[in-house]
Amino acid sequence: MPKGFVFLSDVDATIQSELRYLSNNNFIGKTINGYYDNCVIVTKETADALQKVQTVLTKKGLGLKVFDAYRPQQAVDHFVKWARVLNDTLMKHQYYPEVPKSELFKRGYIASKSGHTRGSTVDLTIIDIKTGKELDMGSPYDFFGVESHPFYKNTSEKQKKNRFYLREVMMANNFKPYNNEWWHFTLRNEPFPITYFNFPIKG
């Protein structure tokens, strides 16, 4: 890893993870290029900030679960290549049922550059520590649709409350939210604001 990056587990081993892109459970339906091991990699500043969030949540019997963090450019390239093959819709029913695959670029769900590749962006949710279950956020992680917008109106009061709590605790610890995805946050004053890395995710 380049200097300035760490394994999140070395900073806080209590934060859970489920790297979807290391599995078949993602919008493509297969392991994504560049993902080799089940380890969450982030910049040191991001890890420290996530540890602060975890400390706040733990006092309430809650914790973080990370779906994705640093993402190599080769993974983003894999997304772009897949998006251009319009008949490959293996996971459409689960991840983008209402969006034509031909419009994934236009609607901003797939892009040739990602903040994740700079190492200070994370996709995550909150879990109940006792049960390990994710709090109900009203839409699944990586769902391509308006339902994933943080302020989507057709959610229950409980779902709204959960989304806002995640947003609140992340923002209070120096993360900025993203308008289209309730799970997506980027560290303010990230250390590598214009560098897109391509080293693989290996333990």
NUDOTI-359200 format. One line per field, with one value per atom (N, C-alpha, C): atom name; x, y, z; residue in one letter; residue number from 1. Coordinates in steps of 0.2 Angstrom, whole numbers, plus 5000, padded with zeros to 4 digits. Layout:
zadren (CA;...) .
X (X;...) .
Y (Y;...) .
Z (Z;...) .
pamar (a;...) .
pagu (NUM;...) .
REM end
This chain:
zadren (N;CA;C;N;CA;C;N;CA;C;N;CA;C;N;CA;C;N;CA;C;N;CA;C;N;CA;C;N;CA;C;N;CA;C;N;CA;C;N;CA;C;N;CA;C;N;CA;C;N;CA;C;N;CA;C;N;CA;C;N;CA;C;N;CA;C;N;CA;C;N;CA;C;N;CA;C;N;CA;C;N;CA;C;N;CA;C;N;CA;C;N;CA;C;N;CA;C;N;CA;C;N;CA;C;N;CA;C;N;CA;C;N;CA;C;N;CA;C;N;CA;C;N;CA;C;N;CA;C;N;CA;C;N;CA;C;N;CA;C;N;CA;C;N;CA;C;N;CA;C;N;CA;C;N;CA;C;N;CA;C;N;CA;C;N;CA;C;N;CA;C;N;CA;C;N;CA;C;N;CA;C;N;CA;C;N;CA;C;N;CA;C;N;CA;C;N;CA;C;N;CA;C;N;CA;C;N;CA;C;N;CA;C;N;CA;C;N;CA;C;N;CA;C;N;CA;C;N;CA;C;N;CA;C;N;CA;C;N;CA;C;N;CA;C;N;CA;C;N;CA;C;N;CA;C;N;CA;C;N;CA;C;N;CA;C;N;CA;C;N;CA;C;N;CA;C;N;CA;C;N;CA;C;N;CA;C;N;CA;C;N;CA;C;N;CA;C;N;CA;C;N;CA;C;N;CA;C;N;CA;C;N;CA;C;N;CA;C;N;CA;C;N;CA;C;N;CA;C;N;CA;C;N;CA;C;N;CA;C;N;CA;C;N;CA;C;N;CA;C;N;CA;C;N;CA;C;N;CA;C;N;CA;C;N;CA;C;N;CA;C;N;CA;C;N;CA;C;N;CA;C;N;CA;C;N;CA;C;N;CA;C;N;CA;C;N;CA;C;N;CA;C;N;CA;C;N;CA;C;N;CA;C;N;CA;C;N;CA;C;N;CA;C;N;CA;C;N;CA;C;N;CA;C;N;CA;C;N;CA;C;N;CA;C;N;CA;C;N;CA;C;N;CA;C;N;CA;C;N;CA;C;N;CA;C;N;CA;C;N;CA;C;N;CA;C;N;CA;C;N;CA;C;N;CA;C;N;CA;C;N;CA;C;N;CA;C;N;CA;C;N;CA;C;N;CA;C;N;CA;C;N;CA;C;N;CA;C;N;CA;C;N;CA;C;N;CA;C;N;CA;C;N;CA;C;N;CA;C;N;CA;C;N;CA;C;N;CA;C;N;CA;C;N;CA;C;N;CA;C;N;CA;C;N;CA;C;N;CA;C;N;CA;C;N;CA;C;N;CA;C;N;CA;C;N;CA;C;N;CA;C;N;CA;C;N;CA;C;N;CA;C;N;CA;C;N;CA;C;N;CA;C;N;CA;C;N;CA;C;N;CA;C;N;CA;C;N;CA;C;N;CA;C;N;CA;C;N;CA;C;N;CA;C;N;CA;C;N;CA;C;N;CA;C;N;CA;C;N;CA;C;N;CA;C;N;CA;C;N;CA;C;N;CA;C;N;CA;C;N;CA;C;N;CA;C;N;CA;C;N;CA;C;N;CA;C;N;CA;C;N;CA;C;N;CA;C;N;CA;C) .
X (5004;5000;5004;5002;5006;5006;5011;5011;5005;5002;4996;4990;4990;4985;4985;4980;4980;4974;4975;4969;4965;4959;4954;4954;4955;4955;4961;4966;4972;4971;4966;4964;4958;4953;4948;4945;4947;4945;4937;4934;4927;4922;4925;4920;4919;4913;4912;4912;4913;4913;4910;4908;4905;4907;4913;4915;4911;4906;4902;4905;4910;4914;4919;4920;4924;4919;4913;4908;4904;4899;4895;4889;4888;4882;4883;4883;4884;4880;4880;4876;4878;4885;4887;4886;4887;4885;4892;4897;4904;4909;4914;4920;4922;4924;4926;4934;4936;4944;4947;4952;4956;4955;4949;4947;4950;4954;4957;4956;4956;4955;4950;4947;4942;4945;4948;4951;4949;4947;4945;4951;4953;4958;4956;4959;4957;4963;4963;4968;4968;4974;4974;4969;4968;4964;4957;4955;4948;4947;4952;4951;4951;4954;4954;4947;4944;4937;4932;4933;4928;4928;4934;4935;4931;4931;4927;4920;4917;4910;4909;4913;4912;4911;4915;4915;4908;4906;4899;4894;4894;4889;4889;4895;4895;4892;4892;4888;4881;4878;4871;4870;4875;4874;4874;4876;4877;4884;4885;4891;4891;4897;4897;4898;4896;4897;4899;4905;4907;4906;4903;4902;4908;4911;4916;4920;4926;4930;4935;4942;4946;4944;4944;4942;4947;4951;4956;4953;4957;4954;4952;4956;4954;4947;4944;4938;4933;4934;4930;4930;4936;4936;4932;4931;4927;4920;4918;4911;4909;4914;4912;4912;4916;4916;4910;4908;4901;4895;4895;4890;4888;4894;4893;4890;4890;4887;4880;4876;4869;4865;4867;4863;4865;4870;4872;4868;4863;4858;4857;4861;4861;4857;4860;4857;4852;4849;4845;4839;4836;4830;4831;4838;4839;4842;4846;4850;4847;4844;4842;4836;4830;4824;4821;4821;4817;4822;4828;4833;4835;4834;4837;4844;4848;4855;4858;4855;4858;4858;4855;4855;4859;4863;4866;4872;4875;4880;4876;4871;4868;4865;4862;4859;4864;4871;4876;4877;4874;4876;4882;4885;4891;4895;4902;4906;4913;4917;4924;4929;4927;4931;4926;4930;4926;4930;4926;4930;4933;4930;4933;4940;4942;4949;4954;4952;4956;4957;4953;4955;4951;4947;4944;4936;4934;4926;4924;4919;4917;4909;4907;4900;4899;4894;4893;4886;4884;4878;4879;4873;4874;4871;4874;4871;4870;4865;4864;4870;4874;4880;4878;4872;4870;4868;4864;4861;4866;4869;4873;4869;4862;4858;4859;4858;4858;4852;4852;4846;4843;4836;4832;4833;4836;4837;4832;4828;4823;4824;4831;4833;4840;4841;4847;4853;4859;4866;4866;4869;4870;4864;4858;4852;4852;4851;4851;4844;4842;4835;4834;4829;4828;4827;4825;4824;4830;4836;4842;4844;4841;4842;4841;4845;4845;4838;4835;4829;4823;4823;4817;4811;4806;4800;4796;4796;4792;4795;4798;4801;4797;4797;4794;4797;4794;4797;4803;4803;4809;4815;4813;4819;4822;4817;4820;4824;4822;4826;4833;4833;4839;4844;4841;4845;4848;4844;4846;4851;4851;4855;4862;4862;4869;4872;4868;4870;4873;4869;4871;4878;4878;4884;4891;4890;4895;4897;4892;4894;4897;4895;4898;4905;4907;4914;4918;4917;4921;4920;4914;4912;4907;4907;4902;4898;4891;4887;4886;4883;4882;4875;4872;4865;4861;4865;4861;4861;4865;4866;4866;4862;4862;4868;4871;4877;4884;4884;4891;4893;4899;4902;4909;4912;4919;4921;4927;4931;4932;4930;4932;4939;4942;4949;4953;4951;4954;4961;4966;4973;4975;4971;4973;4967;4966;4960;4960;4966;4966;4970;4971;4975;4970;4970;4966;4971;4971;4975;4973;4978;4976;4979;4981;4984;4979;4980;4974;4973;4967;4965;4967;4973;4976;4978;4977;4979;4987) .
Y (4994;5000;5006;5011;5018;5021;5025;5028;5032;5032;5036;5031;5025;5020;5015;5013;5008;5003;4997;4992;4995;4996;4999;4994;4988;4983;4984;4987;4989;4995;4999;5005;5004;5000;4998;4991;4986;4979;4978;4982;4981;4983;4987;4989;4983;4981;4976;4977;4972;4974;4968;4970;4965;4968;4966;4969;4965;4969;4966;4965;4969;4968;4962;4959;4953;4947;4948;4942;4943;4938;4939;4943;4945;4949;4956;4958;4965;4966;4973;4974;4971;4968;4965;4957;4955;4948;4943;4946;4943;4947;4944;4947;4953;4959;4964;4964;4966;4967;4971;4968;4972;4970;4966;4964;4957;4956;4949;4947;4951;4949;4953;4950;4953;4958;4964;4969;4976;4980;4987;4991;4995;4999;5006;5011;5018;5022;5029;5033;5033;5034;5034;5039;5045;5050;5048;5044;5041;5036;5032;5026;5030;5035;5038;5041;5044;5047;5042;5036;5031;5028;5028;5025;5030;5036;5041;5039;5038;5037;5030;5025;5019;5020;5024;5025;5028;5033;5035;5030;5026;5021;5016;5013;5008;5009;5016;5018;5017;5016;5015;5007;5003;4996;4995;5000;5000;5000;4999;4999;5000;5001;5002;4996;4995;4990;4993;4991;4994;4990;4992;4989;4990;4996;4997;5003;5004;5009;5011;5011;5012;5007;5009;5005;5007;5002;5003;5005;5009;5011;5006;5000;4994;4992;4993;4991;4995;5002;5007;5005;5004;5002;4996;4991;4985;4987;4992;4994;4997;5002;5005;5000;4995;4990;4986;4984;4981;4985;4991;4995;4996;4995;4996;4989;4984;4977;4977;4980;4981;4975;4969;4963;4959;4961;4958;4961;4958;4961;4956;4952;4947;4949;4955;4957;4963;4964;4969;4969;4964;4963;4965;4964;4966;4973;4975;4981;4987;4986;4992;4990;4988;4985;4991;4997;5002;5006;5005;5009;5005;5008;5004;5004;4999;4998;5004;5005;5010;5017;5018;5025;5026;5020;5020;5026;5027;5033;5039;5040;5047;5049;5044;5045;5046;5045;5045;5040;5034;5028;5025;5025;5023;5029;5029;5035;5032;5035;5033;5035;5039;5041;5040;5038;5038;5040;5044;5046;5041;5035;5029;5028;5029;5028;5032;5038;5042;5040;5035;5032;5035;5040;5043;5043;5039;5038;5031;5031;5024;5024;5017;5015;5011;5013;5010;5010;5007;5007;5006;5006;5004;4998;4994;4988;4988;4983;4982;4977;4979;4975;4968;4967;4961;4956;4958;4954;4954;4959;4959;4962;4963;4965;4972;4974;4981;4984;4991;4995;4995;4996;4997;5004;5004;5011;5012;5007;5009;5007;5006;5003;4999;4994;4991;4995;4993;4996;4995;5000;5000;4999;5001;5000;5007;5006;5011;5013;5019;5021;5027;5031;5037;5035;5028;5026;5027;5027;5027;5034;5039;5046;5047;5051;5051;5054;5059;5062;5059;5053;5050;5050;5052;5053;5047;5042;5036;5031;5033;5029;5029;5024;5025;5029;5031;5036;5032;5026;5022;5023;5021;5022;5029;5034;5041;5042;5040;5041;5038;5032;5028;5031;5033;5037;5043;5047;5054;5053;5047;5046;5044;5040;5039;5045;5049;5055;5060;5060;5065;5063;5057;5054;5055;5054;5054;5061;5066;5073;5076;5074;5076;5074;5069;5067;5068;5073;5076;5073;5069;5067;5071;5071;5075;5069;5070;5065;5066;5062;5062;5062;5066;5067;5061;5057;5051;5045;5044;5038;5039;5036;5037;5034;5029;5025;5028;5033;5036;5042;5042;5048;5049;5055;5056;5061;5059;5063;5070;5075;5082;5083;5087;5089;5082;5078;5071;5072;5068;5069;5068;5065;5064;5066;5073;5075;5074;5074;5073;5067;5062;5056;5050;5047;5041;5035;5031;5025;5019;5014;5008;5002;5002;4996;4991;4985;4980;4980;4977;4976;4969;4969;4963;4963;4958;4958;4958) .
Z (5000;5000;5000;4997;4997;5004;5005;5012;5013;5019;5020;5020;5018;5018;5024;5027;5032;5031;5034;5035;5040;5039;5044;5051;5050;5056;5060;5058;5062;5066;5064;5068;5073;5070;5074;5072;5075;5073;5075;5078;5080;5074;5069;5064;5059;5058;5053;5046;5042;5034;5031;5025;5020;5013;5011;5004;4999;4996;4991;4985;4983;4977;4977;4983;4983;4982;4982;4981;4974;4974;4968;4970;4976;4978;4977;4970;4968;4962;4959;4954;4947;4947;4941;4942;4948;4949;4949;4949;4950;4954;4956;4959;4955;4958;4954;4953;4948;4947;4952;4955;4960;4967;4968;4975;4976;4980;4981;4988;4993;5000;5004;5009;5013;5018;5015;5020;5017;5022;5021;5021;5016;5015;5015;5019;5018;5020;5019;5021;5029;5032;5039;5042;5039;5042;5042;5037;5036;5042;5043;5048;5055;5056;5063;5064;5058;5059;5060;5056;5057;5064;5067;5074;5079;5077;5082;5081;5075;5074;5077;5077;5080;5088;5091;5098;5100;5096;5097;5097;5092;5090;5096;5098;5102;5109;5111;5117;5117;5111;5110;5108;5108;5106;5099;5095;5088;5085;5079;5076;5068;5065;5058;5054;5048;5044;5037;5035;5029;5023;5017;5011;5006;5006;5002;5004;5003;5005;4999;5000;4994;4989;4983;4977;4971;4969;4964;4957;4953;4947;4942;4943;4939;4940;4946;4948;4945;4945;4941;4934;4931;4924;4922;4927;4926;4926;4930;4930;4924;4921;4915;4909;4909;4903;4904;4910;4911;4908;4910;4909;4901;4897;4890;4887;4890;4888;4890;4886;4888;4889;4886;4887;4893;4897;4903;4909;4910;4916;4921;4923;4928;4934;4937;4943;4943;4937;4936;4941;4942;4946;4954;4956;4963;4964;4959;4960;4955;4950;4946;4942;4945;4942;4938;4940;4936;4931;4931;4927;4921;4915;4909;4910;4908;4909;4905;4899;4894;4897;4903;4906;4912;4914;4920;4920;4915;4914;4915;4911;4910;4917;4921;4927;4933;4931;4936;4941;4939;4943;4942;4936;4934;4931;4933;4931;4930;4926;4924;4930;4934;4940;4946;4952;4958;4964;4968;4974;4978;4978;4982;4980;4974;4972;4975;4978;4982;4989;4991;4997;5004;5003;5009;5008;5004;5003;5005;5009;5012;5010;5009;5009;5015;5019;5025;5028;5033;5036;5044;5048;5055;5056;5061;5063;5071;5073;5080;5082;5087;5089;5091;5095;5098;5092;5087;5082;5076;5075;5069;5063;5064;5059;5057;5051;5048;5050;5052;5053;5046;5047;5040;5038;5032;5029;5023;5022;5017;5009;5008;5002;5003;4999;5000;4998;5000;4998;4990;4987;4980;4975;4978;4974;4969;4963;4958;4957;4961;4960;4965;4964;4968;4976;4977;4983;4988;4984;4988;4990;4987;4989;4996;5000;5007;5009;5005;5007;5004;5001;4998;5002;5000;5004;5006;5001;5003;5007;5013;5018;5024;5028;5035;5039;5045;5050;5053;5054;5056;5051;5045;5040;5039;5039;5039;5045;5051;5057;5057;5054;5053;5049;5043;5038;5041;5044;5047;5052;5056;5062;5059;5054;5050;5047;5044;5041;5046;5052;5057;5061;5062;5066;5061;5055;5050;5049;5048;5047;5053;5059;5065;5066;5062;5063;5056;5053;5048;5041;5040;5033;5030;5023;5020;5016;5016;5013;5005;5002;4995;4993;4989;4987;4985;4981;4978;4982;4987;4990;4998;5002;5009;5012;5009;5012;5011;5007;5004;5007;5010;5013;5011;5011;5010;5015;5017;5022;5020;5024;5022;5023;5018;5018;5017;5012;5011;5009;5011;5010;5003;4999;4991;4987;4987;4983;4976;4973;4965;4963;4967;4966;4965;4960;4959;4959;4964;4965;4961;4960;4957;4960;4966;4969;4971;4971;4972;4980;4981;4988;4990;4994;4996;5004;5007;5014;5015) .
pamar (m;m;m;p;p;p;k;k;k;g;g;g;f;f;f;v;v;v;f;f;f;l;l;l;s;s;s;d;d;d;v;v;v;d;d;d;a;a;a;t;t;t;i;i;i;q;q;q;s;s;s;e;e;e;l;l;l;r;r;r;y;y;y;l;l;l;s;s;s;n;n;n;n;n;n;n;n;n;f;f;f;i;i;i;g;g;g;k;k;k;t;t;t;i;i;i;n;n;n;g;g;g;y;y;y;y;y;y;d;d;d;n;n;n;c;c;c;v;v;v;i;i;i;v;v;v;t;t;t;k;k;k;e;e;e;t;t;t;a;a;a;d;d;d;a;a;a;l;l;l;q;q;q;k;k;k;v;v;v;q;q;q;t;t;t;v;v;v;l;l;l;t;t;t;k;k;k;k;k;k;g;g;g;l;l;l;g;g;g;l;l;l;k;k;k;v;v;v;f;f;f;d;d;d;a;a;a;y;y;y;r;r;r;p;p;p;q;q;q;q;q;q;a;a;a;v;v;v;d;d;d;h;h;h;f;f;f;v;v;v;k;k;k;w;w;w;a;a;a;r;r;r;v;v;v;l;l;l;n;n;n;d;d;d;t;t;t;l;l;l;m;m;m;k;k;k;h;h;h;q;q;q;y;y;y;y;y;y;p;p;p;e;e;e;v;v;v;p;p;p;k;k;k;s;s;s;e;e;e;l;l;l;f;f;f;k;k;k;r;r;r;g;g;g;y;y;y;i;i;i;a;a;a;s;s;s;k;k;k;s;s;s;g;g;g;h;h;h;t;t;t;r;r;r;g;g;g;s;s;s;t;t;t;v;v;v;d;d;d;l;l;l;t;t;t;i;i;i;i;i;i;d;d;d;i;i;i;k;k;k;t;t;t;g;g;g;k;k;k;e;e;e;l;l;l;d;d;d;m;m;m;g;g;g;s;s;s;p;p;p;y;y;y;d;d;d;f;f;f;f;f;f;g;g;g;v;v;v;e;e;e;s;s;s;h;h;h;p;p;p;f;f;f;y;y;y;k;k;k;n;n;n;t;t;t;s;s;s;e;e;e;k;k;k;q;q;q;k;k;k;k;k;k;n;n;n;r;r;r;f;f;f;y;y;y;l;l;l;r;r;r;e;e;e;v;v;v;m;m;m;m;m;m;a;a;a;n;n;n;n;n;n;f;f;f;k;k;k;p;p;p;y;y;y;n;n;n;n;n;n;e;e;e;w;w;w;w;w;w;h;h;h;f;f;f;t;t;t;l;l;l;r;r;r;n;n;n;e;e;e;p;p;p;f;f;f;p;p;p;i;i;i;t;t;t;y;y;y;f;f;f;n;n;n;f;f;f;p;p;p;i;i;i;k;k;k;g;g;g) .
pagu (1;1;1;2;2;2;3;3;3;4;4;4;5;5;5;6;6;6;7;7;7;8;8;8;9;9;9;10;10;10;11;11;11;12;12;12;13;13;13;14;14;14;15;15;15;16;16;16;17;17;17;18;18;18;19;19;19;20;20;20;21;21;21;22;22;22;23;23;23;24;24;24;25;25;25;26;26;26;27;27;27;28;28;28;29;29;29;30;30;30;31;31;31;32;32;32;33;33;33;34;34;34;35;35;35;36;36;36;37;37;37;38;38;38;39;39;39;40;40;40;41;41;41;42;42;42;43;43;43;44;44;44;45;45;45;46;46;46;47;47;47;48;48;48;49;49;49;50;50;50;51;51;51;52;52;52;53;53;53;54;54;54;55;55;55;56;56;56;57;57;57;58;58;58;59;59;59;60;60;60;61;61;61;62;62;62;63;63;63;64;64;64;65;65;65;66;66;66;67;67;67;68;68;68;69;69;69;70;70;70;71;71;71;72;72;72;73;73;73;74;74;74;75;75;75;76;76;76;77;77;77;78;78;78;79;79;79;80;80;80;81;81;81;82;82;82;83;83;83;84;84;84;85;85;85;86;86;86;87;87;87;88;88;88;89;89;89;90;90;90;91;91;91;92;92;92;93;93;93;94;94;94;95;95;95;96;96;96;97;97;97;98;98;98;99;99;99;100;100;100;101;101;101;102;102;102;103;103;103;104;104;104;105;105;105;106;106;106;107;107;107;108;108;108;109;109;109;110;110;110;111;111;111;112;112;112;113;113;113;114;114;114;115;115;115;116;116;116;117;117;117;118;118;118;119;119;119;120;120;120;121;121;121;122;122;122;123;123;123;124;124;124;125;125;125;126;126;126;127;127;127;128;128;128;129;129;129;130;130;130;131;131;131;132;132;132;133;133;133;134;134;134;135;135;135;136;136;136;137;137;137;138;138;138;139;139;139;140;140;140;141;141;141;142;142;142;143;143;143;144;144;144;145;145;145;146;146;146;147;147;147;148;148;148;149;149;149;150;150;150;151;151;151;152;152;152;153;153;153;154;154;154;155;155;155;156;156;156;157;157;157;158;158;158;159;159;159;160;160;160;161;161;161;162;162;162;163;163;163;164;164;164;165;165;165;166;166;166;167;167;167;168;168;168;169;169;169;170;170;170;171;171;171;172;172;172;173;173;173;174;174;174;175;175;175;176;176;176;177;177;177;178;178;178;179;179;179;180;180;180;181;181;181;182;182;182;183;183;183;184;184;184;185;185;185;186;186;186;187;187;187;188;188;188;189;189;189;190;190;190;191;191;191;192;192;192;193;193;193;194;194;194;195;195;195;196;196;196;197;197;197;198;198;198;199;199;199;200;200;200;201;201;201;202;202;202;203;203;203) .
REM end
